[in-house]
Amino acid sequence: MSHYVDIMIKPDAEMRENLLLNKVYTKFHKALYDQKSTEIAVSFPRYKVMLGDVIRLHGTEAKLTELQRLDWLGGLKGYCVISAIQTIPADVMYRNILRIQSNMTEAKLRRLIKRGSITQEETKAYKAKMFQQGMDNPYLELESGSNGHKHRRYLQFGELSSQSVKGEFDQFGLSKTATVPWF
């Protein structure tokens, strides 16, 4: 990873920051999916408690140029300030950004009940444990292109490291092992 592009979200009265961030990220995922790309990563450099108003795309200059030629943002361009493709600074830290999932969900509970593999008492205990385990990680709320349903993609930010780890990224720009430059 040698280059990056910053996409700054510009909310207005009609479009809140988190809604815009979700829409831009959904379009980013669709572009990666259409390209079958595993070489472009994403980070959120203004992440504190929330993800912030900047999405940073990482990759080679060629891959980022190819992505930008797709005009993947479409009508959302008016709500964004897109930087030029820039070289990553020399002295940076690295971290991985990955998806995390709860292993206790409403959907899983419904399946257990439908199969008859959980009693009414166990259902109550499952629900109590599920709510205790609630996830407080930052998330993106994405809309499925196939059925229109919304789902949350919870993110976890790994520890900062002075060493980069190479690897592939999924079509959401995330990886359990590979790192992105953090600056």
KAVEN-V420423 format. One record per backbone hydrogen bond with DSSP energy under -0.5 kcal/mol. CO is the residue of the C=O (numbers start at 1). NH is the residue of the N-H. Records with the same first field share a line. If there is no record, write none. Layout:
# KAVEN-V420423
CO: NH / NH
This chain:
# KAVEN-V420423
2: 88
3: 59
4: 86
5: 57
6: 8 / 83
7: 9 / 55
8: 81
9: 11
14: 16
15: 12
16: 20
17: 21
18: 22
19: 23
20: 24
21: 25
22: 26
23: 27
24: 28
25: 29
26: 30
27: 31
28: 32
29: 33
30: 34
31: 35
32: 36 / 37
33: 36
38: 169
41: 58
43: 56
44: 47
50: 48
53: 9
54: 56
55: 7 / 57
56: 43
57: 5
58: 41
59: 2 / 3
60: 64
61: 65
62: 66
63: 67
64: 68
65: 69
66: 70
67: 70 / 72
68: 71
71: 74
73: 76
74: 77
75: 78
76: 79
77: 80
79: 10
80: 82
81: 8 / 83
86: 4
90: 92
93: 182
94: 161
95: 180
96: 158
97: 175
98: 156
100: 154
103: 105
105: 109
106: 110
107: 111
108: 112
109: 113
110: 114
111: 115
112: 116 / 117
113: 116
119: 123
120: 124
121: 125
122: 126
123: 127
124: 128
125: 129
126: 130
127: 131
128: 132
129: 133
131: 134
138: 155
140: 142 / 153
142: 144 / 151
144: 148
149: 144
151: 142
152: 154
153: 140
154: 100
156: 98 / 158
161: 94
165: 179
170: 173
173: 42
174: 170
180: 95
181: 183
182: 93
